[in-house]
Amino acid sequence: MLSPFLFALYLNAFIELLVSEMCRGIFVSECFTNVNILLDADDLVLCSDMAGGLQKAIGDVRKIL
């Protein structure tokens, strides 16, 4: 039960980095903002509407990890 909390705590810096750099992510609907990252338990999914944006996010993950 502690694993999801530690995962979120560890990746908090990465999430803030994505938000601060205004990574656009992908458009879902007008009701939601763009999605650039999905977190669940110990899984991470990066989303981008362009290959360059996804490559940049992957590079940011490498910096954090």
KOLVEXNU-484428 format. One record per atom (N, C-alpha, C): residue number from 1; residue in three letters; atom name; x negated, y negated, z. Coordinates in nm, 2 decimals. Each point is the difference from the previous one (the first is absolute). Example, Ala and Ser with C-alpha at 12.3 -4.5 7.8 and 13.67 -1.06 7.14 Angstrom:
BEGIN
+-----+-----+----+--------+--------+--------+
|   i |  aa | at |      X |      Y |      Z |
+-----+-----+----+--------+--------+--------+
|   1 | ALA |  N |  -1.32 |   0.57 |   0.78 |
|   1 | ALA | CA |   0.09 |  -0.12 |   0.00 |
|   1 | ALA |  C |  -0.09 |  -0.12 |   0.00 |
|   2 | SER |  N |   0.04 |  -0.11 |  -0.07 |
|   2 | SER | CA |  -0.09 |  -0.11 |   0.00 |
|   2 | SER |  C |   0.08 |  -0.11 |   0.08 |
+-----+-----+----+--------+--------+--------+
end
This chain:
BEGIN
+-----+-----+----+--------+--------+--------+
|   i |  aa | at |      X |      Y |      Z |
+-----+-----+----+--------+--------+--------+
|   1 | MET |  N |  -0.08 |   0.12 |   0.00 |
|   1 | MET | CA |   0.08 |  -0.12 |   0.00 |
|   1 | MET |  C |  -0.09 |  -0.13 |   0.00 |
|   2 | LEU |  N |  -0.12 |   0.02 |   0.04 |
|   2 | LEU | CA |  -0.09 |  -0.12 |   0.00 |
|   2 | LEU |  C |  -0.06 |  -0.03 |  -0.13 |
|   3 | SER |  N |   0.00 |   0.10 |  -0.09 |
|   3 | SER | CA |  -0.07 |  -0.02 |  -0.13 |
|   3 | SER |  C |   0.06 |  -0.12 |  -0.09 |
|   4 | PRO |  N |   0.13 |  -0.01 |  -0.01 |
|   4 | PRO | CA |   0.06 |  -0.11 |  -0.08 |
|   4 | PRO |  C |  -0.04 |  -0.13 |   0.05 |
|   5 | PHE |  N |   0.00 |  -0.01 |   0.14 |
|   5 | PHE | CA |  -0.03 |  -0.13 |   0.06 |
|   5 | PHE |  C |  -0.14 |  -0.04 |  -0.03 |
|   6 | LEU |  N |  -0.09 |   0.09 |   0.02 |
|   6 | LEU | CA |  -0.15 |  -0.02 |  -0.02 |
|   6 | LEU |  C |  -0.02 |  -0.04 |  -0.15 |
|   7 | PHE |  N |   0.07 |   0.07 |  -0.09 |
|   7 | PHE | CA |  -0.02 |  -0.02 |  -0.14 |
|   7 | PHE |  C |   0.04 |  -0.15 |  -0.04 |
|   8 | ALA |  N |   0.12 |  -0.04 |   0.06 |
|   8 | ALA | CA |   0.05 |  -0.13 |  -0.03 |
|   8 | ALA |  C |  -0.09 |  -0.11 |   0.06 |
|   9 | LEU |  N |  -0.05 |   0.03 |   0.12 |
|   9 | LEU | CA |  -0.09 |  -0.09 |   0.07 |
|   9 | LEU |  C |  -0.13 |  -0.02 |  -0.08 |
|  10 | TYR |  N |  -0.06 |   0.11 |  -0.05 |
|  10 | TYR | CA |  -0.12 |   0.00 |  -0.07 |
|  10 | TYR |  C |   0.01 |  -0.07 |  -0.13 |
|  11 | LEU |  N |   0.11 |   0.02 |  -0.07 |
|  11 | LEU | CA |   0.02 |  -0.07 |  -0.13 |
|  11 | LEU |  C |   0.07 |  -0.13 |   0.00 |
|  12 | ASN |  N |   0.02 |  -0.06 |   0.12 |
|  12 | ASN | CA |   0.06 |  -0.13 |   0.01 |
|  12 | ASN |  C |  -0.08 |  -0.10 |  -0.07 |
|  13 | ALA |  N |  -0.13 |   0.00 |   0.01 |
|  13 | ALA | CA |  -0.09 |  -0.09 |  -0.06 |
|  13 | ALA |  C |   0.01 |   0.01 |  -0.15 |
|  14 | PHE |  N |   0.02 |   0.12 |  -0.06 |
|  14 | PHE | CA |   0.01 |   0.01 |  -0.14 |
|  14 | PHE |  C |   0.14 |  -0.06 |  -0.05 |
|  15 | ILE |  N |   0.10 |   0.03 |   0.08 |
|  15 | ILE | CA |   0.13 |  -0.06 |  -0.04 |
|  15 | ILE |  C |   0.00 |  -0.15 |   0.00 |
|  16 | GLU |  N |  -0.06 |  -0.06 |   0.10 |
|  16 | GLU | CA |  -0.02 |  -0.14 |   0.01 |
|  16 | GLU |  C |  -0.08 |  -0.05 |  -0.12 |
|  17 | LEU |  N |  -0.10 |   0.07 |  -0.04 |
|  17 | LEU | CA |  -0.08 |  -0.04 |  -0.12 |
|  17 | LEU |  C |   0.08 |   0.00 |  -0.13 |
|  18 | LEU |  N |   0.08 |   0.10 |  -0.02 |
|  18 | LEU | CA |   0.09 |   0.01 |  -0.11 |
|  18 | LEU |  C |   0.10 |  -0.12 |  -0.01 |
|  19 | VAL |  N |   0.05 |  -0.03 |   0.12 |
|  19 | VAL | CA |   0.10 |  -0.11 |   0.00 |
|  19 | VAL |  C |  -0.07 |  -0.14 |  -0.02 |
|  20 | SER |  N |  -0.12 |  -0.01 |   0.06 |
|  20 | SER | CA |  -0.07 |  -0.13 |  -0.01 |
|  20 | SER |  C |  -0.05 |  -0.03 |  -0.15 |
|  21 | GLU |  N |  -0.03 |   0.11 |  -0.07 |
|  21 | GLU | CA |  -0.05 |  -0.02 |  -0.13 |
|  21 | GLU |  C |   0.12 |   0.00 |  -0.11 |
|  22 | MET |  N |   0.12 |   0.01 |   0.05 |
|  22 | MET | CA |   0.12 |  -0.01 |  -0.08 |
|  22 | MET |  C |   0.00 |   0.10 |  -0.11 |
|  23 | CYS |  N |  -0.03 |   0.13 |   0.04 |
|  23 | CYS | CA |   0.01 |   0.11 |  -0.10 |
|  23 | CYS |  C |   0.15 |   0.01 |  -0.03 |
|  24 | ARG |  N |   0.03 |   0.00 |  -0.13 |
|  24 | ARG | CA |   0.14 |   0.00 |  -0.04 |
|  24 | ARG |  C |   0.08 |   0.13 |   0.03 |
|  25 | GLY |  N |  -0.06 |   0.11 |  -0.02 |
|  25 | GLY | CA |   0.07 |   0.12 |   0.02 |
|  25 | GLY |  C |   0.10 |   0.03 |  -0.12 |
|  26 | ILE |  N |   0.10 |   0.07 |   0.03 |
|  26 | ILE | CA |   0.10 |   0.03 |  -0.11 |
|  26 | ILE |  C |   0.14 |  -0.05 |   0.04 |
|  27 | PHE |  N |   0.08 |  -0.04 |  -0.10 |
|  27 | PHE | CA |   0.13 |  -0.05 |   0.02 |
|  27 | PHE |  C |   0.10 |   0.11 |   0.03 |
|  28 | VAL |  N |   0.07 |  -0.01 |   0.10 |
|  28 | VAL | CA |   0.10 |   0.11 |   0.04 |
|  28 | VAL |  C |   0.14 |  -0.05 |  -0.04 |
|  29 | SER |  N |   0.04 |  -0.11 |   0.06 |
|  29 | SER | CA |   0.13 |  -0.06 |  -0.03 |
|  29 | SER |  C |   0.00 |  -0.14 |   0.05 |
|  30 | GLU |  N |   0.11 |  -0.07 |  -0.03 |
|  30 | GLU | CA |   0.01 |  -0.14 |   0.04 |
|  30 | GLU |  C |   0.02 |  -0.01 |   0.15 |
|  31 | CYS |  N |   0.05 |   0.11 |   0.06 |
|  31 | CYS | CA |   0.02 |   0.00 |   0.15 |
|  31 | CYS |  C |  -0.12 |   0.02 |   0.08 |
|  32 | PHE |  N |  -0.11 |   0.05 |  -0.06 |
|  32 | PHE | CA |  -0.12 |   0.03 |   0.07 |
|  32 | PHE |  C |  -0.12 |  -0.08 |  -0.06 |
|  33 | THR |  N |  -0.10 |  -0.03 |   0.08 |
|  33 | THR | CA |  -0.12 |  -0.06 |  -0.05 |
|  33 | THR |  C |  -0.08 |   0.11 |  -0.07 |
|  34 | ASN |  N |  -0.10 |  -0.04 |  -0.07 |
|  34 | ASN | CA |  -0.08 |   0.10 |  -0.07 |
|  34 | ASN |  C |  -0.07 |   0.09 |   0.10 |
|  35 | VAL |  N |  -0.02 |   0.12 |  -0.04 |
|  35 | VAL | CA |  -0.06 |   0.11 |   0.08 |
|  35 | VAL |  C |  -0.14 |   0.02 |  -0.05 |
|  36 | ASN |  N |  -0.10 |  -0.02 |   0.09 |
|  36 | ASN | CA |  -0.14 |   0.02 |  -0.04 |
|  36 | ASN |  C |  -0.06 |   0.12 |   0.08 |
|  37 | ILE |  N |   0.06 |   0.04 |   0.11 |
|  37 | ILE | CA |  -0.05 |   0.11 |   0.08 |
|  37 | ILE |  C |   0.11 |   0.07 |   0.07 |
|  38 | LEU |  N |  -0.01 |   0.14 |   0.00 |
|  38 | LEU | CA |   0.09 |   0.08 |   0.08 |
|  38 | LEU |  C |  -0.08 |   0.08 |   0.10 |
|  39 | LEU |  N |   0.05 |   0.00 |   0.12 |
|  39 | LEU | CA |  -0.07 |   0.07 |   0.11 |
|  39 | LEU |  C |   0.10 |   0.09 |   0.07 |
|  40 | ASP |  N |  -0.04 |   0.13 |   0.02 |
|  40 | ASP | CA |   0.09 |   0.09 |   0.07 |
|  40 | ASP |  C |  -0.10 |   0.10 |   0.07 |
|  41 | ALA |  N |   0.02 |   0.01 |   0.13 |
|  41 | ALA | CA |  -0.09 |   0.09 |   0.08 |
|  41 | ALA |  C |  -0.14 |  -0.02 |  -0.03 |
|  42 | ASP |  N |  -0.07 |   0.09 |  -0.07 |
|  42 | ASP | CA |  -0.14 |  -0.01 |  -0.04 |
|  42 | ASP |  C |  -0.02 |  -0.01 |  -0.15 |
|  43 | ASP |  N |   0.10 |  -0.05 |  -0.07 |
|  43 | ASP | CA |   0.00 |  -0.01 |  -0.14 |
|  43 | ASP |  C |   0.00 |  -0.15 |  -0.04 |
|  44 | LEU |  N |  -0.07 |  -0.03 |  -0.11 |
|  44 | LEU | CA |  -0.01 |  -0.13 |  -0.06 |
|  44 | LEU |  C |   0.02 |   0.00 |  -0.15 |
|  45 | VAL |  N |   0.09 |  -0.09 |  -0.05 |
|  45 | VAL | CA |   0.03 |  -0.01 |  -0.14 |
|  45 | VAL |  C |  -0.02 |  -0.14 |  -0.04 |
|  46 | LEU |  N |  -0.09 |  -0.03 |  -0.09 |
|  46 | LEU | CA |  -0.02 |  -0.13 |  -0.06 |
|  46 | LEU |  C |   0.08 |  -0.02 |  -0.12 |
|  47 | CYS |  N |   0.06 |  -0.11 |  -0.02 |
|  47 | CYS | CA |   0.08 |  -0.03 |  -0.12 |
|  47 | CYS |  C |  -0.04 |  -0.13 |  -0.06 |
|  48 | SER |  N |   0.00 |   0.00 |  -0.14 |
|  48 | SER | CA |  -0.03 |  -0.12 |  -0.07 |
|  48 | SER |  C |   0.06 |   0.00 |  -0.14 |
|  49 | ASP |  N |   0.04 |  -0.11 |  -0.05 |
|  49 | ASP | CA |   0.06 |   0.00 |  -0.13 |
|  49 | ASP |  C |  -0.11 |  -0.01 |  -0.11 |
|  50 | MET |  N |  -0.13 |  -0.01 |   0.04 |
|  50 | MET | CA |  -0.11 |  -0.01 |  -0.10 |
|  50 | MET |  C |  -0.11 |   0.09 |   0.05 |
|  51 | ALA |  N |  -0.08 |   0.06 |  -0.09 |
|  51 | ALA | CA |  -0.11 |   0.08 |   0.03 |
|  51 | ALA |  C |  -0.10 |  -0.07 |   0.08 |
|  52 | GLY |  N |  -0.03 |  -0.13 |  -0.04 |
|  52 | GLY | CA |  -0.10 |  -0.08 |   0.07 |
|  52 | GLY |  C |   0.04 |  -0.03 |   0.15 |
|  53 | GLY |  N |   0.13 |  -0.02 |   0.02 |
|  53 | GLY | CA |   0.04 |  -0.02 |   0.14 |
|  53 | GLY |  C |  -0.02 |   0.12 |   0.08 |
|  54 | LEU |  N |   0.03 |   0.12 |  -0.05 |
|  54 | LEU | CA |  -0.01 |   0.13 |   0.07 |
|  54 | LEU |  C |  -0.15 |   0.02 |   0.02 |
|  55 | GLN |  N |  -0.09 |  -0.03 |  -0.09 |
|  55 | GLN | CA |  -0.14 |   0.02 |   0.02 |
|  55 | GLN |  C |  -0.05 |  -0.09 |   0.11 |
|  56 | LYS |  N |   0.05 |  -0.12 |   0.00 |
|  56 | LYS | CA |  -0.05 |  -0.09 |   0.11 |
|  56 | LYS |  C |   0.05 |   0.05 |   0.14 |
|  57 | ALA |  N |   0.12 |   0.05 |   0.00 |
|  57 | ALA | CA |   0.05 |   0.06 |   0.13 |
|  57 | ALA |  C |  -0.08 |   0.12 |   0.04 |
|  58 | ILE |  N |  -0.04 |   0.08 |  -0.09 |
|  58 | ILE | CA |  -0.08 |   0.12 |   0.03 |
|  58 | ILE |  C |  -0.14 |  -0.05 |   0.05 |
|  59 | GLY |  N |  -0.06 |  -0.10 |  -0.06 |
|  59 | GLY | CA |  -0.12 |  -0.06 |   0.04 |
|  59 | GLY |  C |   0.01 |  -0.05 |   0.15 |
|  60 | ASP |  N |   0.11 |  -0.06 |   0.03 |
|  60 | ASP | CA |   0.02 |  -0.05 |   0.13 |
|  60 | ASP |  C |   0.01 |   0.11 |   0.10 |
|  61 | VAL |  N |   0.07 |   0.11 |  -0.04 |
|  61 | VAL | CA |   0.00 |   0.12 |   0.09 |
|  61 | VAL |  C |  -0.14 |   0.05 |   0.03 |
|  62 | ARG |  N |  -0.08 |   0.00 |  -0.10 |
|  62 | ARG | CA |  -0.14 |   0.05 |   0.02 |
|  62 | ARG |  C |  -0.08 |  -0.09 |   0.10 |
|  63 | LYS |  N |   0.03 |  -0.13 |  -0.01 |
|  63 | LYS | CA |  -0.07 |  -0.09 |   0.09 |
|  63 | LYS |  C |   0.05 |   0.02 |   0.15 |
|  64 | ILE |  N |   0.13 |   0.03 |   0.02 |
|  64 | ILE | CA |   0.05 |   0.02 |   0.13 |
|  64 | ILE |  C |  -0.04 |   0.13 |   0.06 |
|  65 | LEU |  N |   0.01 |   0.11 |  -0.09 |
|  65 | LEU | CA |  -0.04 |   0.13 |   0.05 |
|  65 | LEU |  C |  -0.15 |   0.02 |   0.00 |
+-----+-----+----+--------+--------+--------+
end
